[in-house]
């Protein structure tokens, strides 16, 4: 064999396109979250655990494709998101 199979080549191109689209969507999600001054780290469970602020790993699970219960993950994100939005100094 002197050339990669065409089906594998097509699969790699499709995979690359999906990854690019995924990165674009992630940037859009982060921009929307940051627009409300919600720290992204608190949705990825990267925050300081000794702080008195809520956090979740839900966005990390979505990032990793671990979406067995997407509705539950979104609800976890919403809970943390709303806490920060509703507790900001106006």
C-alpha positions as CSV (number, residue, x, y, z in Angstrom):
1,X,0.0,0.0,0.0
2,X,1.5,3.3,-1.0
3,X,-1.4,5.6,-0.1
4,X,-3.9,5.9,2.7
5,X,-7.3,4.5,1.9
6,X,-9.7,7.2,0.7
7,X,-12.3,6.4,3.3
8,X,-9.8,7.0,6.1
9,X,-8.8,10.3,4.4
10,X,-12.5,11.4,4.2
11,X,-13.1,10.4,7.8
12,X,-10.1,12.5,8.9
13,X,-11.4,15.5,7.0
14,X,-14.8,15.1,8.5
15,X,-13.3,14.7,12.0
16,X,-11.2,17.9,11.6
17,X,-14.3,19.8,10.4
18,X,-16.2,18.6,13.4
19,X,-13.4,19.6,15.8
20,X,-13.2,23.1,14.2
21,X,-17.0,23.5,14.6
22,X,-16.8,22.3,18.2
23,X,-14.1,24.9,19.0
24,X,-16.3,27.6,17.5
25,X,-19.3,26.5,19.6
26,X,-17.2,26.3,22.7
27,X,-15.9,29.9,22.2
28,X,-19.5,31.0,21.7
29,X,-20.6,29.3,24.9
30,X,-17.7,30.9,26.9
31,X,-18.4,34.3,25.5
32,X,-22.1,34.1,26.5
33,X,-21.2,32.9,30.0
34,X,-18.6,35.6,30.4
35,X,-21.0,38.2,29.1
36,X,-22.9,37.7,32.4
37,X,-19.7,37.9,34.5
38,X,-19.9,34.2,35.5
39,X,-16.5,32.7,36.0
40,X,-16.0,29.9,33.5
41,X,-13.8,28.0,35.9
42,X,-16.8,27.5,38.2
43,X,-18.5,25.5,35.4
44,X,-15.5,23.4,34.8
45,X,-14.8,22.7,38.5
46,X,-11.4,24.5,38.2
47,X,-12.3,27.0,40.8
48,X,-10.8,27.3,44.3
49,X,-12.6,24.7,46.2
50,X,-12.1,26.5,49.5
51,X,-14.2,29.5,48.2
52,X,-17.8,29.9,49.2
53,X,-18.9,29.9,45.6
54,X,-20.9,27.1,43.8
55,X,-19.2,25.1,41.1
56,X,-19.9,22.2,38.9
57,X,-18.0,19.9,36.5
58,X,-20.9,19.9,34.1
59,X,-19.3,21.9,31.3
60,X,-16.2,19.7,31.5
61,X,-18.4,16.6,31.0
62,X,-19.9,18.2,28.0
63,X,-16.5,19.1,26.7
64,X,-15.4,15.5,27.0
65,X,-18.5,14.2,25.3
66,X,-19.8,12.6,28.5
67,X,-23.4,13.6,28.0
68,X,-25.3,10.6,29.2
69,X,-27.8,13.0,30.9
70,X,-27.5,16.3,29.1
71,X,-30.5,17.8,30.8
72,X,-29.0,17.2,34.2
73,X,-25.7,18.8,33.1
74,X,-27.5,21.8,31.7
75,X,-29.5,22.1,35.0
76,X,-26.2,22.0,37.0
77,X,-24.7,24.7,34.8
78,X,-27.9,26.8,35.2
79,X,-27.8,26.5,39.0
80,X,-24.3,27.8,39.2
81,X,-24.8,30.4,36.4
82,X,-27.9,31.8,38.2
83,X,-26.2,32.0,41.5
84,X,-23.5,34.2,40.1
85,X,-25.9,36.3,38.1
86,X,-28.2,36.8,41.0
87,X,-25.4,37.5,43.5
88,X,-23.5,40.2,41.6
89,X,-23.2,43.6,43.0
90,X,-25.4,45.8,40.9
